[in-house]
Amino acid sequence: MKKALLGLALAALTLAATASGRTSAPAAIPGCAPSTLHLLTPGKLTLATDNPAYPPWWGGTPKSPFKISNPYSGKGYESAVAYAIAKKLGFSRSAVTWKPVPFVNSYAPGKKPFDFYLAQVSYKPIRAKAVTFSTSYYEVNQAVVGIKGKPIAKVKTVAGLKPFKFGVPLGTTSYDYVVRYIKPSQKPKVYDTLNDAVTALKNGQIDGLVVDYPSTGYITGVQVPNGVVVGRLPTRGGQEHFGLVFQRGNPLVTCVNKAIAAITKDGTLGRLENAWLAGNAPVLK
């Protein structure tokens, strides 16, 4: 009788936790249970990304206020990674909420409205002075998108890119790569958003658009149907990587880094990369 009552009590506690939106399973990482973490809202994991959230980083049917994709879907590489991390920390899907936050605001100084942010934010020492970064969850190469039939589409080397006019989204490492390593004869145009840069490419205002390689699939497949990936740019000045962004000094990063290590070790991160970021293009020499 006592065992039966104990079982009923445990079941009731589990149902209550699930109904409240809190975790329904213990954290897989010792010492990192949700109740012990430094969170904006106790028992909830508040995440954020840019809006629109583009494939292949994000997927699913758009859900207000998000456009193009739906971070809640678990589809797309970054959404899937976020939920894999949340699971390792013991959060149920219902305990995860999403906010739209502009890309450039993610690493700007000031109080953050999220526990962590992900939108292909590359680690840079200057950014790390204002916010705290996690360890890498993706190592990235930049790539060049042009228009089929145009002279830039025939380029095979980095040196061959010099005569062309490039566009880049504001605040990205794409700009750094263009000015440091391509060194084109014309100053690159900087656009407030990726969408603005894509529009400039479609309208012929620029010859080439430099973005992270995985983003080229959606650009050439959906946004610019006559677009072509000219090639991936070789790694220069150290391997670029994306990190999750936290409020400066937030101790939550310690447990999140353990979660990233866990999903790397068990093969989850590799499987998600193969599922969402598969593809190949020549590396420019």
N, C-alpha and C positions, 0 to 999 in steps of 0.2 A: 504493500500500500504506500509506504514511504517512498519507494523507488518510483512508483507511478506518479505521485504528487510532484516529486522532484523533476521528472521528465516533463510534466505539464508546465511547470514553472519555467523551465529552460526554454520550452517551445514558445511560451508567451513572451519571454524576453526577446527571443529572436524575431518574432513577428512585430513586436513594438519597435525594435531597432530598424527593421526594414520599412515599416510604415512611416517612421519619422524621417526617412531619407538618409539615415546614418548607415554606416557599414554593416553588412550582414555576414561578414566573414573577418576573421582576425588577420592582421597584417602578416605577410609572408616574411617580413624583415624584422627580426627582433629589435625591440626598442623604438619601433616606428609606427606604433598603432595610432590611428587618427586622433584618439583622445589625448595623445602626448605631443601632437604636432602644433607648431606655431601657425595658425590659420586665421584668415580674415573672419570667418564664421565657424565656430566650433562644430565639428562633425561634417562640415561641407568643404569640398575642394573647389575653389573659384579659379577658373582658368580663363585665358583671354587670347584672342588672335586678331589679326587685321580683318577688315571688311571692305571689299569682298574677300572671301577665302577661296583661293583658286585650287583646282585640281593640278597635279596629282597629290598635292599636300592635304587636300580636303575633298570630301565627296558628299553624296546624298542630296536629296531634294532640299532646296533652300528653305530655311525656317526663319521667320522674322526674329530679330532684326538683321540676320545675316543674308547676304546676297550670294548668288552663284552656287554655294555649297552650304552644308549644315554640319558644324563642328560636333553636334550631338550624335551624329550618325555612326561615328566610329569608322567611317570610310575615309580613305585617303591616308597617306603615310603619317602625317602629324597628328591627326585625330586618333588614329589607331595606336600610335606611340603614347599619346597622352592617357588613353584608357588602359593601356598595358601598365604604365607607371602607377596609375590610380589603383589598379587591381593589386599590384605588389604591395601597396601601402595599406590595403584593406578597405578601400572605398568601393561601394556599389556604384553602378552607373547612375542611379538616381541621386547619388550624393555629389555628383559632378555638375557644376553649372558653368556657363560660358558667357563672356562679355566681349563686345567688339571694342577694340582699342587700336587707334592708328599705329602703324609700324614705328614711326619716328618717336612716338610717345613712350614706347615700351622701354627704351633705354635712356630716356631723358631723366635728369635729376627730378626728385620729388616723390611724394607718396604714391604708391601704386594701388589700383583698385582690383588687384588680382593676387593670387598666391604664386602662380607662375604663368609666363606668357611664351607662346611659340608661334612664329610666323617666319621661319627661315632667317632668324637673326644670327648673323655671324659674330663670333667672339672677336672683339678688338680691345686692346689694352685701354684705349681712351674711353670706350663704352664701360669697361669694367671699373672705371673710377666713379661712375654714377649708380651702377646696379651690380648685382651679383649674378654670375653665370653658372650654370650647371656644367658638368662634363659634357663632351660631345655626344649627340645622338645621331649626327649625320655628317660625314666628311664630303665636301662639295667641290665641284669644279665649275667655273663660269663657262658660258658658251655664247656663241654669236648666232643671232637669227637674222636672216636677210630675206629678200624676195626672189623667188624663182625667176631665172632668166636675166637677172641683173648682174653686173660685173662682180659684185662682192660674193655672189654664190659660187664663183669659180676659184675663190682663194683657198690655198692649201697650207699657208704658213702665217705665223703671227706677223712677220714683217710685211706680208702682202696686204695686211689690213690698214696700214698707215695712211693711204690716200683717202680713206672713207670717213664719212660723218656718222658718229655714233650717238645713241641716246641711252640714258640709264635712269632708273628710278631714284628719287631723292633718298639720301641717307644710306645707300647700299654700298657693299664692297665692290660692286660692279664698276662704279666710278673709279675707285682706287686702282683697280686692275687696268682699266683703259688708260689712265694718265701715267701710271708707273711703268707698264710693260708693253702696251700697244704703242703708246706715244703717237697718236695720229696727228696728221698735219692740221686738222681742224679741232677746235675745242669741243668736247662732247656736250650735248644738250642734256640738261638735267630736268626731269619731269616730277611733278608732285606725287604722282601715283604710277604704278605699273600700267594701269589701264591707259593713262595719258601717253605713256611711252609707246605702247602698242598701237594706239591710234596714229601717232606720229609716223610710225613705220608704215602703216597701211596707206597713209596719205602721201608718202614719199618725202616727208620732211627730214628724214634721216635714212642712211643707207643700211645701218645695222643696229640691232638692239642687243645689249649685253645683259644677260640674266643668269641665274643659276641653271645648270643643265636640265634638271628634272622639269623645270617650269616650261621648257621649250616645247614639250609634247602638247600641252593644252594651247599654247600660243599658235603653233603651226597647224594643229588639228582642228581648232575651233575658232580662235580669234582672227587669225590671218591664214585663210585657206590656201593662199598662194605663197605662204611663208616656207622657209627651208632652214634647217639647222646647218649653218656653214661649217661648224665644227666646235668641238670642246676646246677650251683654252688650257694649256699645260699649267700645272701647279708651279707658282713662282712665289718666293718669299715665305715658304712654309705652308703646310696644309691648312686650308681654310675649313672651318667646321661650324656647325650650328649648335647653339646652346640654349637651354631654357633660361628665361630671364626672371629674376626675383628682385623684390625690394632689397636695396643695399643692406647686407648684413643679416638677412633673414635666415635663421638657423634651419629652416625647412629644407634648404638646399642639401644638407648633409644626408638626410633620409632619401631625398629624390636621387642623389648621386648613387646611393646604394641600390635603389630600384633600377636605375639605368644599367648599373653593373650586372644586376641579376638578370634583366631581360637580354643583355648582351651575352652573358654566359650560357643561358638556357636556349639560345638560338632564336628567341622571339624577334629581336631587332633585325636580324638578318632575313628572317622570313617575311617580315613586313616590308623591308626594303625591296626584296625580290617581287613581292606581290604588287607594290604600288609604284615603284620607281624603276622598273625594268626598262631597258632600252640601251641603244648604243649609237654612237656617232664618232667619226674620226677625230683624233686629237690633232689640232693644228701644230705643225712643227716649228 
